[in-house]
């Protein structure tokens, strides 16, 4: 009998099988085999326990795996090394009725890692399973209980999400900051100094107007004052200092920083990045791509440094350790190539580009700091309005490239670097002649819109979501048309803003701090430091209170039958008319309708007049035809609709092809 090893993705099977040999059978679960039911809540509201059912694909997968289990000597569950993978392992064990499954994990698909993993099996970590289950239940409670009343209020099909909605709120809040921003025009001055032959290129110094600013004032609004300052042609050197500045390389890639860097450097969406990283991982080229640890294991550090030395790269003498983000699980190391000596990997150009990004970053982390010489000069001019204006010039020169030999900059940083300003070495009290004075007309700028990269950064800094969820969060708010992308920036749609307006101040999960605390609670469940039932009950109690408040404020009863009214809203198209009205949820028993008045039911809609029956008979059923005509259509239909669906083109006021 052989051993059975079950992984998640079919893409891993062949490579792992080649490492383990004929004594093993490797099969895939193809992700989750069970989930909560789609058409119902799937959570017992008293015990708050989930009710799982096999997925459509899971039914056939479980049947195949069950046959393999019967023929296996031992079953090893090698699903991904994170909470989701731990939960899938438990679902497999439960659904297949495994008595003593062996749980194994590996962060890279290499022969050494696979063989080491199967030699050190463990039990399924039920604390991790509970944490994943808790996240799933929380998300289901919000999605299935808040979305229906939200849809009734706004019309159409709308959704709320425990993490999705705070992410949308960030985009909406930023857009409203931009709209409310008032531009202030102010003025600055640059003094331009000519190039000195064989000494320096042209350089500039910038006016420091602090002496002219009143308390609470931030900008110079007087253009004439700026013009007088720009007229200065002689300045003295008040000070000239030089210092050495060291810049360490950016940390190794975590899931979120990889998504940010790929967005900025390669113009990839987070979803595309994760799909490409998954392929590189399954092919054995990189380590596991869902991680929040910014550090490599000691064994990897030694191998990377050894390779760098073989390439005559300047290796750092003391191993660096980067601080993790608050709440980081650090279940496994940062993302890196499995074989650092491999310069190019991946099948497609996109895979190769992402691999190159990861490899460059990995190499840079083990090299010495970049060293700059920073020169700072303070200049003083003649009196202007009884005050001596000061000017500052800063120049930076790269002395030792260090890690910049392999990596130009931190790709997660969208800010443009300041251009070089070749400030020469100057003696104190020396006099300089100004080549020209330039008045700069400046305007304050509103905060920038989020890009996909900067939104992920904002979510991470606020503790909202976790590495494995960022790509899905963005996908949700974009595909549901709450957010659109213009020039690689995220803008809320009218529908997205309406969702946030409806939820704001009504639901706790929209609050950033509350959402962060819920993530911390899930982390506590994963560490076995919190009670599942206590945590879920507290969240449900808060949600029930919020739902009652929302319902009380937004429920409008039908005056005819007392049932709730629903907002019926659908945008029109070129071929179809839209609609916007309130209708009774008791339809078709109650047909009361009301016009929409700023998101609330207004006056009663006028009843439609019954169409006049014509003398033309339907050739199929014999009932009278009706001439249906308005601005968008003109045809003849059977009065027996919907049982009879015959229709005819209009031909000069008569049904085409039908006689009386």
N, C-alpha and C positions, 0 to 999 in steps of 0.2 A: 504493500500500500504506500501511496505517496502522500506528501504533505500538501495541503491546499493553502495558498496565499491569496488573499482578496485585497485588491487595491481599488481606488476610486475610478481612475481614468483608464479607458482601453488603450490610450496612447503609451502607457507605461509597460503594458503586459509583455510585449516581445523582448524589450531590453532586459527587464528583470528576470524573465524566463531564461535568457541566455546566461545570466550570472549564476542562477541557482541550479540549472541542469535538470536532468531527467527525473531526479528524485522528488521534484516539485511540480505542482500544477499551479499556474498563475492565472487568475481570472479577475474580472472587473465588476464592480457594483454599478458603474456608470452614474456615480453621484449618489443622491438619496434614493433609497428604495421605498421609503414611507414618508408621508407628510400629513399635515392637517388637511381635512377635506376642503375642497374649493368652494362648494356652494353652501356651506354652513360654518358657524363659528368654530366648531371642533374643540371647544374648551368647556369643561364642566364648570359652571359659574359658582358652584359651592366648594368643590375640592380644588378648583383651578388646575386640574390635571388635564393635559391634552389628550385628544382621542385621535390616534394615528390610523391611516389607511394606506395600503400600498398605492404607489403612483402607477399610472398606466404602464410606464416602462418597467417599473419595479416589479410588477406581477410576473412578467416573463423572466426577468433577471433572477428573482427569488426562486422560481421553479428550476432554472438551470443550476443555480448555486446549490439548491437542496439536493439535487442528484449528485453533484460533485462532493458535497459534504458526506454523503453516505459511503462514498468510496475512499474517503481520506482518513489517514491515520491521525492527523492533527490539523486543526484549522488555525491559521494565522491571519489576523485582521490588520492589514497594512494601509489603512486609509490615512488621509493627510494629517500631518502633525499639528493640528490646531483644534479648537473647540468643535468646529463643524465636523472635522474628521473623526474626532472622538465620539460625537453623537452618531455619525453614520456607522461606526464600528458597533456601538451599542444596539442600534436598530437591526443591524445584520445578525448580531448574536441573539437578539430577542425574537426576530421573525423566523430565523432558522433553527431556533431552539437549541443553540449550542451550549453544551454543558461546561466546557472548560476552554474557551477560546483564548488564544495567545495574542496579545496586543503588541505590535511592533511599530516603530516609527523611524523614519530617516528623513533628513533634510536635503539630501542630494541623491540622485540616482546614479551611483557609481558602484562598481563591484565591491569595493572595500566597505562602503556604507551599508549596502544591502546585506552582505554576509555578517557584518558586525551586528546589525539589527536583529536578524533571526536567531542569533546566538544569545540575545539578551531580551527575551519577551517579558512582558509584565501583564497585569490585569488592566481592564478598562478603568479609566479614571472617572468615576461617577460624579465627582464634583464638577469636572469640565462638562460632562453630559448635562448636568443640572443647569449650569450656566447657559449653555446653548438653548436648552429647553425653555428657560426663563425668558431669554430674549425673544424666542419664537412666540411664546404666549403673550408677552407684553405687546409685541407688534401686532398680533392677531386681535387682541382686545381693542386696541386703538383703531386699527384699520376697519374691522367689521362692525364696531359699535358707533364710531364717530362718522364714518363716511356716509351712511344712509341719511341721518338728519342733515348733514352738510349738503348732500345732493338735493334733498327736498327743499332746502332753503335757497340754494343758488340755481337750481335747475340743471338738467343734464346729469352726467355721471362724474362726480367729483370724489376725490379720495383724500384722507388724512393719514399721516404716518408718524409714528413716535419719533423717528429721526429725520424722515423725509421733510416733515413740516418745518422743524427748526432750520434745516438747510435752506428751504425756500424762503423762510423769513429773513435769513441773512441777505439773500439777493434782493428781496423787496425793500428791506430797511436801507440797504446801500443805495438803491435807486431813488428812494425818497430823500435821502441825504443830498444826493446830487441835484434833484429838482429844487430843493429848498435852499441850495447854496447861492449866496450872493457874491458875485465877482467883485473884488476890490482891485482897482488899478493903482499901482504905486511905482516908485522910481528907485533905481539904484545907479551906481556909478562904477565903471571899471577904468582904471588907469592902464594904458597900454605902453609898454616899454619896448624900445627897438632892440633888435638882435644885436649882440656884441660879437664882432667878428672873432672867431676862434675861441670864444668863451661860452656864449649861450645863444639860443634861438630867442625869438620874441616871447615875452611873457606878460602877465597881467597881475594887477592887484585890485582887490575889491573893497569898496568903501564900507566901513563899519559905522553905521549912523546912530549908535546907541545914545550919544551925547545930545542928539536932537529929538529923541523920542520922549514924549510925555509919559507919565505913569499909565499903564494899560494900553499904550499905543504900540503897535507892532510894525507899522510900515511908514515910510516917508511918502506923504501924499502931495508934497509941494514940488512941482516940477522945476520951478525957478530956482529953488534951493539946490536941487540936484544939478542943475545947469551950472550954477556958480561953483559948486564943488568940482565938477568936471573940468573947469577952466584952470585948475591948479597945474602948474608946469614944473615946479620944483618941490621935491620932497627929501626928507632926511631919514636915514635908517635908524629907527629906535631900537630894534633888536633883530638878530638873525640867529636862529637856533637850528641845530640839526640833531636828529635822533634816529636810532635804528628801530624799525618796526617789523615784527615777525608776524606772518600770517600762516596759520595752520591750514591744512587741507580740509575740505568739507568731509563730514562723517560718511561712512559706508551707507549704502542705500537701505532704507526700510521700504515697506510697501508704499506708504504715502509719499516719501521723498522721490521714489522711483517714478511714481505717477506724475509728480510735479515736474521733474526734470524731463521726462519724455514728452510732456505737454509743451514745455518751453523750447527744448532743443530739437525735438523730432516732430512737433505738431501732432502728436497722437492724443486721442481721447483716453481717459482712464480705462474705459472698457477695452479699447484696442490694446493698450499697454498690457493689461492683465492677460488678455488672450494670447499675445505674443510671448509674454513671460511664461505662461503655462506650457506653451510648446517647447520653449527652450529648456524648461525644467524637466518635462517628460522625456526629452531627448538626451538628458544627462549633462546639459551644458552649464546650467546654473543651479544654485541651491534653491530651496523652497522660497517662493516669492511672496508669501503672506507672513510678514514678520514685523514686529515693532522694535526689535533690538538693533541698535546702531553699532554693534561690535561683532567681530569675528571670533571664532573659537581659536584657542592657542595653536592648535595644529595647523589651521589655515594660515594664521599670521606668519608662522615659521616658514611655510611653503612659499607664500607670496614674497616675503623678504628675501628668501634664497634666490628666487627667480629674478628679483630686482637687482640683486648683486651680480648675478650672471650677465645682466644687461648693462652693467656699469651705471646703474641709477643710484642716486644718493639716498640710502636707506636711513631712516631715523634710528637713533641709538637706543631710545627707550620706547617700549611699546605704548601706543596711545590707547586710552579708554575714553569713550564718549558717554556723556550722561544721557540716560533714556528720558523720554517724555514722561510726565506724571501719568500713572495708571498703566504704564507699559507692562505687558505680560512677560516679554522676553523668553518665550518658550523655546526659541531657537535663534541661531545667529543671523546676522545681516545678509543681504543678497550679494552673492559673489560668483564668479566663474568656478566651476568644479575643478578645472584644470587651467590655471592662470597662464601657462605657457602657450595655450591655444589662442592665437591672435584673432581668428575669425570663426564664428559658429552660427548656425542657423540656416534654414533652407531658403527663405525669402529675403529680399533686400531689407524689409522692415525688421525681421528677426535679427539679421546681421547688424543693423544699425542699433537696435536695443542692446544686443550683446556687447557691441563696442562701447556703448555708454556705460554699461555696468563694469566692463573690464577696465576702462580708463579710470573710473572712480575708485575701483578696488586698488589699482596700482598707486594712485595718488595718496591714498590713506597711509601708505607705509613709507612715504618719502619725507625728507626733511622739510621744515618750514620754508616758505618763500620769504626772502629778506628784502626790505625796502629801506632806502634812506629818505627820510622825510625832512624837508627843509621848510621852515616857517619864518617869514619876514614880516615885521610890523613897520610900516612907513608912516611918517607924519608930515602933513602939509601945512602951508601958511594959513593964517586965520581966515575963517569964513564966518561972518556974523559974530565975531568975538570968540569963536571956538576953533580949536585946531582939529581938523578932521584926521582920522586914522584910517589906514588901508592895510589889508592883510593879503599876503600872497603865500600860497602853499604849493610846494612841488614835491612829487614823489618819483624816485628813481629805483628801478629794480636792480638790486645788487647781486642777489643769488636767486635763481629761478626756483630751486627746490622742486616741490611737487608740480609747479607750473610747467615743468618740462613735458609732462604727459597730459595735463588738464589745464585749460586756460582759466576757467572760473567755475564757481559753484553754479550748476545749471538750474538749481531750484530757486535762484534769485533772479527775479525779473527786472530788477533795477539796472539801469545803465551805469557803467563805471564812469567816474569823472575823467575827462581828458587830461593828458599830461600837461603840466605847466612848468616848463624848464626854468625854475627860479635860480639865478646864479648865487654863488657864495658872495656875501656882502659884508663890509666892515661897518661896525657901529658908528654912528654920527656922520657917516659919509653922505654926500649929497648926490641925488640922482635927478636927471632931466627926464620929464615925462614926454613920451612921443605923442600921445593923444589921450584925450579924455572922452569917454563914451557914456552918455546917459542911456540907461536901459529902462525901457517901459515894461513893467512886469505886471502880471495879473495872477491873482490867487486862483488856484485850481481846486475844484471839488474832489472828493475822494474818488479814486478810479473804480470802475466796475470790476466785479470779480471775473477772473478767467477760471477755467476749470481747475487749473493748478492752484491759484490763490484761494479758491473756495475750499479745496481740500486742506490747504494750510490753515485756514480759519477754523474749519471744523475740528482739526486736530488740536489746535491751540486752545479751543474751548472745551475739549474733552467730549465732543459729540461724535458718536459712532466709533468704530474701530477699523483698523487697516483693511480688513476683508470686506467692509461695507461701503467704503467711499465710492468706488466705481458704480455700485448699484444705486446709491443715493442719487448720484448725478444722472444716471440713466433714467431713473424714475421721474425726476422733476422735468427732464427734457422731453421724454416720450409722452408724458401726460400733458404736454404743452402748457405747463405752468411757467416754464422758462424757455427762452429761445436764445440762439447763439448768433451774434452779429459781430463780425470782425474779431472772432475768437473771444468775445466777451459775453457774459451772461446778463440777459435782460429779462425781467419778469413780464409775463403777458398780463393782459387785463384779467383773465381767469385766475392766474396765479395770485394777483393782488387781492382779488375778491375772496379767495380761499383764506389768505392770511387775515384779512379784515374780519371774516366771519369767525375765525378761531381765536383771534387775539383777545386777551383778557378773559377768555372763557375756559381755556384748557391749560393745565399746568405743564403738559409735555411740550408746549410751545416755548416755554421759558428755558433759556440757555443753561442756567445753573441747575435747574431741576433735571434736565436731560443729562447733564454731566453726572449728577449724583446717582441717577439710575444706572449709568454705565459703571460707576464705581461699585454699586450694589451687585451688579452682574459679575464684576471682578471678584467681589467678596464671596459670591457663590462658587466661583471657579476655584477659589482658595480654600473652600470648605469652612468659611468664617461667617456664614449667614444662613438663615433658614429660608428655604424656598417658599414654603407656605406663608410665612410671616411677610416676606418681601412682596409676594404676589397679592396678598390680601390688602396690604397697605396701598399698593398702586391701584388696585381695583376700587377700593373705597374712595380714593381721590378722584378717579376717573368717573365713578358713578355720581359723585357730587357735581363734577364739572358738566356731565351730560344732563343732569337734572336742571342745572342753571341755564345751559344752552337751550334745552327744550322749552323751558319756561319763557325765555326771552324771544324765541323764534318760532314757536308753534302758533299757527293761525287756524282756528276751527271753522269748519264750513257752517254758515248760518242756516243751511237747509237740513243737514243731518248730524252735525256735530263732529264729524270725522276730520282729521287734519287735512289742510290744503297742501298741495305740492306745487312748487314752482316749476313750470314746464317751459324749458328754454332750449332752443336749438337754432344755431346760425343757418341762414339760408345759403344756397349755392346758386350757380347760374341756371341750373335746371329745376331747382326745387326751392319753394318758399320756406323760410324759417318761421319760428313762432316764439312767443314770449308771453305767457299768461299763467294764471294760477288755476289749478283744477282740483277737484275733490278726490281724495284717495279712495273714496267709496265708489268711484266709477267702475262699471257702467250703471250701477244702481242709482247713483246720484251724479247728475251731469252738470252740476253748478260750475261755472267758470267766471274768473274775474281778471281784469286787466292788471298788469304789473305796474306798480307805482313806487319806483325807487327801491326795488327789492322787497316790497310788501304787497299783499293783495289790495287792489283798489276797488273801483266800482264794478258792478256785475257786467259781464260781457252781454251784448245784445244777442238774443237767440237767432240762429240762422233760419231764414225763411225756408220752408219746404220747397224743394225744386218742383217746377211745373211738369207734369207728365205730358208727353207729346202724343200725337196720334200715330206715331211710328211704332211698330211692334218689333221686339227682339226676335230675330229669325231662329234663335236657339231655344228660348223658353217661352216666347209669346208675350212677355210683359212689356209695358210701355218703355220707350227709350226716354232719356233725360238729356237735354242739351246743357253740358257743363262748360261754362266759359268765364274766364276772367283775364287779367293782364298777362298771365303766364301760360295759359292753356286754353284750348278750344276743341272739344271733341264731344261725341255722343256716347253715353254709357247706359247700361241696362239698369232699370230701377230694382231689379232683383239682386243687385250687388249686396253682400259679397258672395252669395251662393252662385250667382251667374256673373262672370267677369267679362262678358263680351263688350267690346268698344269699337267705335267707328270714327274715321276722320270726318271733319265737317267740310261739306262742299256747298258753299254759298247758302248756309243756313239749313242744309238738309244732310242727314247721315248718308255718307257715301256708300252706294251699293244696297241701300234699304229703301223699299217702296212702302207706301201706306197700305 
